[in-house]
Every structure is written in structure tokens, then in C-alpha cells.
């Protein structure tokens, strides 16, 4: 496909420019659900006159629906975007980035979306959409899916949809709650995913961080023990990836613990565990839910995270070596490839 793109670029360079422009318009409308022409023109840095000509053409092709309240992508438009995605990724060099990262870390699949989710809400939504599509594809009847919390996993929940109800599937939180906005807690996300797909869910109402005595006491509770057993039976885990120091402060860890982790080179956080740049665990929290040994045995582990500043943290989690699928954005992927090149030199 890359050769075809290069030949087209030489023969009819304007064709690719027009394709990119129209793809970008359809893609932005799809992510926005319903959007006005002025807002869309501003988001794409186009004049309203130029945009009107393009949207009128897309409407005439049956790809856009234009209403008084704004424009919406049609079912035909969604299908076209889906069919064009591999070609689009080749045009922007994303396919090559995906393969470089996949082979280096021994992953089964890498999906990269264009942009930087740290500075673009649209890119973060696209991260969620890409991850939700993968999740639906890998799910089987009776699967238990464990999910962590965070803003990126919340986007996965927001974008999740299934053509048929997943009545025999269960969504569960990967561990106890984190002291942050309710919308971003694993319990909330698990319940929303279940409701959006017609699946079932279980919740875990315990604090995220426990002392030894409190942990032992809670784990002796039959109801807690039962839900923990369900969580640890998950065939699929969907998790975010955070900066170690940022997550440590959000969890209000003692200053002495944070200093010790920093001294040990803690770079990334996931599942309540803190990893150095080589993927080794340097600190773990006493949490109710998934343990490291459970993650190692999980059949499908999907990591989703993006943003230029997270490139190194994502690479550290991939070096841990127990992820199967990575969904990230272009900004983080470029940082990861730069690290790969440094390792080779």
C-alpha cells in the first residue's frame, strides 16, 4: 500500500491532499456526533466558505447529513472511514510506527491514532474509540473484563458500543476506588461499559489504598472475597498508564514513599504498581483487586494511553512484557520510537 501511495503522490499530488482534507472533515464530524459549520471550520483551521464547498460535496455523496442544528456523519460515511483507515494510516506514516513498536515490544497489535491527546480532546476521544473497537472484537461470550480508572479509560467507556447485547459478559473494576472524580473511578466506568453494551457488572466498594491490617480484615469478608475472585478470573484487562510521580501525589502517598520511589527510578504507574524504565516493579500498593500474578496470567491485556509526555512511561509498561495490545497516539508513539532508536545506538 505504501508503494501505491508514493506513486499517487508523484502522479497526482493534489489527490492525496483532497483525500486528507475530506477524511479529516468526516472524522471530526464523527467524533463530534453533531457539529455546526463554524465550530468545524475553526477546529480544522479552514474558512467557512471552503468548508461549505467540501461539506456540500460530502452531503451529495451521502456521507454527511446536514440539519439546522448542525451536521452529522451518515452510516455510509462511517463505513467509508472504517474502510479508509488503513490507507489513511499509511498516508500519515502511522502504519510504520505501529509495526516498529509492535515488533520491538513483542505485542500482538498496536493501534496509533493521529495527534496528541494531551492537547486535543478530539484525539483523546479517538483513543477511546479505537480501544473500544478492539475490546468488542476480542470479547467472547461469558468473558469477564476488568477495567482500571482514569480519564482515558472513561473515553473508552463513552465510545463503547456493540451491535448486539453482550448479556453473558461481565464488566468489573480492576481494583478498589481511587480518590478522584466519580466519573473516572473504575467502578463507574465498569458500570457504564455494561450499560452501553447490555452486559452485566459487579462493583468493588473498598478504598484504593489500605494498610496491612485493614487489607487482611476486608479480604476476610465473604462478599468482598467473592467479587475479588470474579475480578481475578478476568480474561481481558483494559488499563491506563500514568506518570509515577503524578499518580503517587494523586493517591496522597507519604512523602517518604514518594522520595524512595523517585530514588529507585519509578517512572510509570499501572494497576496500582510502579515501574522503572526497564519495566521492573519498584513499588506496589496494598490494593484489593488484581495482583501482578493475575495480570501475568490474563489472556488479553489492552493498554491505552497517549500524550507526548507519557511516551517514556508507556515504554516502561511495555517492557514489563505482559501487554498484548497497545492503543496510543502519534505524539506518544514518536517518543517511544525515539527511545527504541536510542537503545539501538
N, C-alpha and C positions, 0 to 999 in steps of 0.2 A: 504493500500500500504506500509505503514511503516513496518508492520509486515513481509511482503514479502521481503522487502529489508534487514531486520535484519536476516531473515532465510538464504537468499542468502549469506550474509556476513559470516555466520557461516559455511555454506556448501562449497561454492566456493568463497572465498575471492578475488582471483585473477580476477574473472569475473567482479566484480564491478570496480576494478582498470582499467581493459582494457576498460570497457564501458565509464568511466570518461575520459580516455585519448582520445578515438576516438570521443566522444561527443565534447570535448574541441577543437580538431582539426577542426571538421566540423563547429563548432560555430564560431571559429576565422576566418576561410576562408569565411564564410557567411558575417560576419561583414566587412571584408576587400574587398569584391567583387572579386578582383583579387590580388593574393599574391604569391611571389616567395618562394621556399622551404627554402632558407637560412634565409629570413626575418621571416618566420613562425617558423622555428626551434628556432631562437633567442627569439621570443615572447613567446614561450611555454617552454623555457629552456630545449630543447631536442637536442640531437645530430642529424646532418643531416642524418646519417645512420639509426638511429632509426626511424626518421620521414619518411624517404623514404619507409621503410617497411610498416608503417601504411598507408601512402597515396596510396601506390600501392594496398593495400588490399581494401581501400575505393573506389578506382577507379574501381577495379574488381567487386565491388558490385553495381556499377553505381551511387555512391553517390558523387563522385568528378569527375571533368573534368580537365585533365592536358594538358596545352598548352605550347608552347615555351616561352610565356610571363609570365607564372605562372599558378596557379591552381584556379579553381572556383567551387563553390558548384553547383550540378545539382538540377533540380526540385525535383527529388526523395530524394536527401539529405535534401532539405528544408522541405519537407513533414515529413521525419523521425525526424528531430529536433523538429518540431512542436508537433509530437505525443509523443516524449520522454520527452518533457518539464516537465510535472507533475512528472514523475518518477525521473528526474534529480533533481528537487527541493526537493523531499523527500530525495534523497541520500545525499544532502548537508544541510539538515535541514532548507531549506528556507520556506517550506510549514508551518512549525510550527511557524516560525517568522511571516509569513503573517497572520496567524489566531490569534495570540496573539495581534498584532497591530489592526487588523480589529475589534475584539470584544471589545477591550479596548476603542477605539475611536468611535465605532458605525458606521463604514464605510460599504458600500456595497461590496467593493472589495479592496484588497491590492495586489500589484504585486511587488515582490522583485527580482532584478537581482543580480547575484553574483559579488563581487568585490567592489572597492571603486572608484567612478567616479572622485574624486579629484586627484587621482594619475594615473588613467588609462583612456586613450582616448577611448579604446575599451568598457569599462564599460559605459562611457557616451553615446556612440553610442547605446549600448544595452538598456539603459534607454529610448532613443529616439524611438527605435524600439518597445519596449514594450508598450509605451504610444500611439504610432501611431496605433498599432493594436487595442487597446481598443477604441480609438477615432472612428475608422472606424466602429467598431461593434455597438457603441451606436448612431451613426448618422442615422437620418431618412430623408426622402425627405423633402425639404423646410426648413431644420434646418439652423439657424444662429449660427455659432461657433465663440466665442470671444477668442482671444489668447493674452497673455502678451508677453513681450520680454525676452531676456536673452539667454545665450549660451545653456542651456538645452532644452528650447523650440525650439531653432534653430535646434537642433538634431532631435526633433520630426518631424519638417518640412522635414529635409533631408531624414528621413526614411519612410515618409508617402507615401503610395501607395494604390490604390483601384483597384479592378478587373473590376469595371465598372465606367464610368464617373459620377460624382455627380453634374450634370448640374443644379439641382434645389437648391443646397446648397450654402451658403454664408459664407466666412471667413472674419472676421473684427478684427481690433486691439481693445484690451480691453480699451485702453486709449491713450492719446497723446504720442508723441515720447519722448524717453529718450536720453540724450546727450551722446551716446556711438557709437560704430561701427555700421554702417548702416546695416550690416548683422544680427545684434542681435536686431534690433528695431522691435516692434510689427507690424508696417506697412509692413516691408519687409517679415516677417515671414507669415503674413496673405496672402500676395500675392503669396508667394512661395507655401503655402499649397494648395491654389486654383489652381495654375497651375499644380501641381503634381497630382491633383485628377479630373481635368476637371470641377471644381466648379467656382463660381463667387466670387468677393471680392470687398470691399469698403475700402478706406483709410481715415485716420483722420490726416490731416496736421496741427496740433497745438502743441505748446510746452507741455512738460510733467508737468511743474510746473508753475502755474500762480498766480498773485496777485488777490485780490478781484475784483478790477476794470476791469482788463483785462479779467478775467473769465466771469464777467457779460456781457461785451461787445461781446466777442466771442460767448457766448450762445444765443445772440440775432440775430446772423447771420443765415438766413434760411437754407443755405446749411450745416452748421455745425450742426444745430439743427436736420436736417433730418438724418444725419449719426449717431448722438448720439442716436436718437430714435431707429435706427436699432441695434446699439450695445447693448442698454439696453433691446432689445427684445430677446437676445440670449438665446437659450435653453441649450446650452453647453458652459462652460467656461474651458479653459485649461490654467493653470497658473504655474509659477515657484515660488520658495520660496528662499528668500535671508536672509543673516545676516543683522540685522537692521543697525548697525553702518557702515558696508561696503557700503550698499545701500545709506545711508544718505550722506556719503562722495562722492560717485559717482554722486549724484544729486546736489552736492555742496550746501547743506543746510547751513544756517548760523550756526556759532559755538555755538551761544546761544541756538538755537533749538536743535542741537545735544546734548549739555550738558543737556538740560531739558529732552530730551527723555531718555538719559542714566540714569538720576536720577529717572525716572519713570519706569525703568526696561525694556526698549524696547529691544527685543531680536530677533524678526523676522519681515520680510517685505514681503508683497504680495499685489497685486492690487494697490500699492501706499499707503497702510495703514501699520502702525507699531504696532506690538502686543507685550505684555509682555508674560512671561512664562505661564500664566494662560489662554492665548488666548484673553485677553481684549485689545481693541484698545487704545493706548496711544497717537497716533498722526496720523493725516491724512493730505494728501496733497490736495491742491485745483487743481484737475485734471479734464480734460474733458473726459468723458467716463463712465465706470462702477462705480456706487456708492455702498456702503456697502449694502444698501437695495435691490439693484439689484442682488447682489451675493446671498443674503439670499433667494431670490425668484427663483433663477436659478435652473432648474430641475436637471442638471448633472454638477457637479463641479469636475474637474480632476486636482489634484495637482501632479506635477512631480519635484523631486529634489533628490539629493544624495550627498554623501560625509560625512565622519566621523564628520567633524566639523559642519555640518548642522543638525545633529541629534536633538539637542535641539530646533533649530528654526523650524524644521518640526513638532516636537511635539507640539510646541506653536500654530502653524496654525491649527493643527488637533483639539486642544482644543477649538479653535474658533467655531468649531462644524458645519460648513456648507460645508464641503467637502464630496463627495460621494465615490471618488476613489483616492487612493494614489499609485503612482508609484515611487519606491525608490530603493536604492541599499543596499547591505548587510551591508556595513560599517555604514550607517546612521540607518538602522533598528536595529542593535545591540545596538547602543547608545540609541535609543528610548525604546527598551525593558529594558535596564538597568534603564532608568528613570521610567518606569512603575513599576519595582520591588522596586525602592526607594519609590514610592508613596504608595505601599502596606505595607511597613515596618514602 
